[in-house]
């Protein structure tokens, strides 16, 4: 399984090659009920690209947004629908959960979108690792389609706030801590954060990658290594989390991520640690990197935490729904869609042949870093965003992380509890 081994993603290198248009054309009579959790401004603008494409091709779109929880609420809704025998035409989903649903016998056969994938030669358009994330039936048939690649480990910062206080973007955690203390003494909130479990986990994995290094991250979040979890290095990670907690404000608990992004945009806070969907909020507001805000990866040894947004296609009855699945798959993998969608979303295309010349400095830097990290062993799947580990193991880690972050639990106790909790899920 992909959650057990991190394979080299050298195939991620963005090529300049061209590919013919979609092989699946025409969608009259196609219907699609699409479950997703893209409800913020930037996310909604990105999704509208797909909705409009679907309508222009004659399809009838039924929107099913489920807000909150970084997708956790959507997954609960999806589970209820599938158990009731009424799955949506397509659902936003990530990582090993795709294969887990296939194991339940609700995805295929037949795998209708695989017909489109073969006709359009998706294997030549995606890196092998991204392609495998999208495949079912022993990783032989496509049952999902990717729309992007997100980087998780980012600092976002308000340029005016940093410049006014003589602060440069930090390149180490010590530098960040020093900058945060300076901002705090000036009466500025150093770190905008929404203390929801998935957001706590997002920050935690970035800290773990930076303090522990690439091999440590892999041992903990890919291999579920007990000794790495309950180790002096993990204690240092929790110590840094405790330090970060001191840089947040009293309104942090329960705050949505895009509200925290808004605090940085408005200058109420200086920094946010969040995936590059946060950039979609800046872009949607007409703000530009290097002019209105700064973007820089959180400190690490050329590590890169990735997440691939994708949509799974469940087993369907009725030609209109099957036609809708095929049209959706073809449109999601369309070259122009991948470009325009990701310009809105803040991410980079999953397709290898999409030129980056229209993308901003943050996206270009992300693509370059991804390639370098793939070659040097720093490219790692995000545990916080469902790209590695089982849901039970992910939940066990996340529960300990958020309990520690929002209590007086010692770092030593947190490391031990994490190892114990994970052991119970294996």
Beta strands, then each sheet from edge to edge (+ up, - down):
strand 1: 31-36
strand 2: 60-65
strand 3: 90-93
strand 4: 135-136
strand 5: 141-142
strand 6: 144-146
strand 7: 150-151
strand 8: 154-158
strand 9: 189-191
strand 10: 269-273
strand 11: 293-297
strand 12: 304-307
strand 13: 310-312
strand 14: 379-381
sheet 1: 2+ 1+ 3+ 13- 6+
sheet 2: 4+ 5-
sheet 3: 7+ 12- 14-
sheet 4: 9+ 10+ 8- 11+
end
